Amino acid sequence: MIDNYIEDVFIPDIVLEILTKNRVYENVDLYSDENKILYEVRQSMMESVVRDMAKEMVKDASNRIVNEYLNKRFRSKKEEEYDPLKMVANSLLEQAMRLILKGLVKENMGGLTFEYLIEA
């Protein structure tokens, strides 16, 4: 938990604080035009790099979360539920068994009813 906090919260905050220090504490208006341009270019490059890194981190984190969820959901199912061939075989077997059992139940219930009436 501590490692997750350090990786997810603490380090990104420190990096952002370091990268934004110049904007907060230094006044670039006193520098020459060349230095102002250099600082602006550096700032735009850092923003784009940080933005790209943040996008990549968000993509990786969301991919990891989705993969873990789907993997957990996939593993919690029975083998018959995620094997298409077994699903089809079970469905056909179930339909055939229902038809056979209907006939057996009708025959046996008729015989049992007849025997009960004879005993009664």
Secondary structure by P-SEA (a helix, b strand, c coil): caaaaaaccaaaaaaaaaaaccccccccccccaaaaaaaaaaaaaaaaaaaaaaaaaaaaaaaaaaaaaaaaaaaacccccccaaaaaaaaaaaaaaaaaaaaaaaaaaaaaaaaaaaac
